[in-house]
Amino acid sequence: MRPRAFSLLLLLAGLVFSTPARAFDYTITDMAQGISRHKATWIMPFTWSDAYHSEHSEVVFQFSLKKQIMNTGFHVAYTQKSFWQAYNEHESSPFRETNYNPEIFYRFLPGSPLHRMLGNGSLVNKMGADLGFEHESNGQDMPDSRSWNRFYVTPFYADGNLLAWLKLWYITEDSKDVSTNDSKGSNNPDIADFMGYSEFNIKYQFIGEQLIHLMARGNLREGKGAASLTWSIPVTEGGVFFMVQGFHGYGDSLIDYNREITRVGAGFMLCR
């Protein structure tokens, strides 16, 4: 067995037989006292893409965490997503792309001054909002450098097994800068044409603690965007979740923000 394949098998075995934890015992309204989950953390050791297949098939993984700032509604968060061509031994199994995504945001929860202004109805009491700023980049040199900065507001609704949110953003002008001498800049001045200005997500848990997560975003005026569907189910009594994910559209990674890609994969989640 090849060393890299053996290492992946050891990693997966460690995930599957890890200590059980309750499945879906949180909502987006969690107030972290220490470091806690932010977005989903997962690894897909097996993916297929129309752009990256055969020996260029990729292991894709993401981890994400957040930290509450003292005892306030402010949080700092960090998410990292990597695309690893682990089976491409002809090129020494390179990491083709990694996206780094730090952010800071304020979370408005029921009982906050914002909610008191909106009222005290049953609908309002299940709603909240995040207001924040984030940076995302791939850490590469020109001409492969990609980055953008966004201010965003994300109203959300959480009710039992249903969680939905709409993220609306403003892209800063410096995200559209391209250096004339190719020494610096983001080299993605038209990123809004492909990524748009909003993203809608909905999660729903049903029989057997299965979870469906649908994401859709895009620029309706340009007719470009992306959608993904992720299904997960607990294994080992909830210690880890088996997952299957499909993606189609633009922005699978920052380097491919303007490239239409289809990707399907299977793997395991540590938190969702």
N, C-alpha and C positions, 0 to 999 in steps of 0.2 A: 504493500500500500504506500502511496506517495506521502511524504512527510506532511505536506500542507493539508491533504485530505484527512490524514490521521488527526491532525491538530483540530480541524473543524469538527470531527466526530467526537473528540474529547470535550470540546466546548459545548456541543449540543447535549451530550450526556449529562454534563454538569447542570445545564439549564433544566432538563426534564426531571432530574431527580433532586432538585433543590427543595428547600423547606417550604411546605405549602403555606399559602397566604389566602385570605379571603378574596374572592373575585368581585371586581366592580364595587368595592366598598368605599367609594368616593364619588364626589361630583366635582364639577369645575369650580364650585364655590368653596372648596377646601381652603382653609387659612393655615399655611405651613408654619409650624413653630421652629422647625429645623429645615434641613434640606429635604425637599419632597419632589414628587413627580410633577412634571409640567405637561409636555406632550407625551405621546406614547414612546416607549423604549422597546426596540425589537431588533431582530436579525433575521434576514432571509438568506440562507446559504445557497439557495437555488432560485435563480431568476432567469427568465428568458425575455429578450427584447429584440425587436426588429433591427435595432441599431447595434446591439452588443450581444452576440450569441456565439455558439461553438466555443473555441478556446477563449473568446472575449466575454463569455458569460460572467456575470458579476455577482459577488456577494455584496448585498446592500444592508447596511445597518444604521440605526439611529438611536442616540440616547439623549435624554432631555431631563433637566432638573430645574428647580426654582428655590429661592430662599426669601422668606419674608424679612423685611427690614424692621428690626426691633418689633414693636407691637402695633404696627400701623398697617394700612392697606397697601403700602408700597412693597413691591417684589422685584428682585432681579432674577433673571432666568437665562439659561444657556441650552441651546440645542445644537447637536452636530450630526450630520448625515454624510456617510461615506460610501463610495462606490469602488469596490476592490475586485480587480480582475485576478482572483486567487488562482484560477486554473490556467492562466496565460504564462506558462513557464518559459516560453521563448523570449519574453520581455521581463523576466524576473518578477512576475506576479505584481504588477504595479497598482498603487492606489490611483485610479484615473482621476478622481474628483472627490474633494471633501468640501462641504459647505458649513461655515461657522456662523452661528446665529445668536449673539447676545442681545438681551433686551431688558428694559426696565418698564414697569407698568404699575398703575394704581387700580386696585379692584374695589368696585362699589358693590356692597352686599345689602340684602334687605335690612332695614333699620338704619341705614346711612342717611345723611342729609338729602342726598339725591332721591331716595325712595320716599322720604317724608314729603318732598315737593310733588312727587307723582301720585301720592295717595297711599291707601292701605288695603287695596283690593286683593282678592285671591290671585289674580294674574300677576300683579305688580310684586307680590311677595315671593314669586318664583322666578323673578328676573334680577339680573345684575348687569354689570358692564366693566370691561377693562379699558383703561385709557393709557396708552404708552408709546414708547419709541423703540425701534429695533434696527440693528445693522445686520446685514448678511453678506458674506463674501466667500470667495474660494481660495484666497491666499496665494494666487498665482501672479506671475509677472505678465506684463503686456507681451503679446496681444491676447493672452488667455485670461487676463484678469477680469473678473466679474464681481460687482458689488452694488448694493443699493441700500439706502436709508429710508425708513418710513415712520411717520407718525400714524397711529391707528386708534380707532375706537371699536370695541367689540362687545355689543350687547349680547347677552345670552339668556337662555330660558332652561331651567332645570326642574324636572318634575318626575320623581321616581325613576323609572327606567328610561326616560327620555331626556336627552340633552341636545340642545341646538344653539348655534351661535352664528352671527354674521359679522365678519371682520371687514371693516372699511378703512382704507388707508390713503395717505397723501405721500407721494414720492418726492423727496427733496431734490432741488435743482442740481446739487453736486453729484447726484447719482447719474446724471445724464452727461457729465463731463467726459470728454475723450481728449487725451493729450495729443497735441500736434506732432510731437517728436516721439510718440509711443513709449514714453518713459514712465507715465503714471496715468491714472484714470480708471474708470470702471469698464470702458469698452462695451457698454450696453445701453446706449442712449435711448433706444426704442423699447426698453423692457416693458413699459406699460402697454404697448401694443399686444404683447403676448400674455402678460400676467394680469393685466387689468387693474382695477382699483378695489376689488372686493372678492371675498371668498366665503362661501356658505358651507357649514358643516352640520351634520346631524348624526347622533349616536342613539342606537336603540338596543336595549337588552331584552332578550326573550327566552324561550324555553331552554332549560339547562344552562343558564347564564351565558348563552351565546350572545355575541355583540356584533352588530352591523354598524359600520362607520362609512358614511358617504360624504365626499368632498367635491365641490364644484366651484370653479372660479373662471374668470375670463373677461374679455373686452368685447362686448356685444357689437360695438360699432365696427370693430375690425374683424369680427367673426372668428376670433381665436380664444383659446382657453384650455382648460384641462378638467378632468374628472377622475376620481379614484374611488374604489369600493374595497373595503377591508372587512373580512369576516374572521372572527376569533372565537375560540371556545376553550374553557379551562382544561388542563391536564394535570395529573397528580394532585387532584383536589384543589386546584386553583393556584398551585405554586408557580406555574408557567402556563401560558396560553398558546395553543397552536393557532397559526394564522395563515390566511391566503389573501393576497392583495393583487388587484388589477389597476393599472393606470393607463390613461391615454390622453395625449395632448402635449402642451408646451410647459416647460419648467420642471421636468423630471429632476433636473439638477440645474445649477446656475449656468454652467458651461453650455448646457443645452436649452437655455431659456427660449431660444428662437428656433428650436428644432422639434418637430412633431414626433413623439416617441410613444410606442406601446410597450408596456412591461407587465409581466405577470410573475408572481413569485410565491414561495411558501417558506414558512419558518416559524419562529417562536417569539412571543412577546414576554417581557418581564413585567410590564405594567401597561395599561391601556387607558 
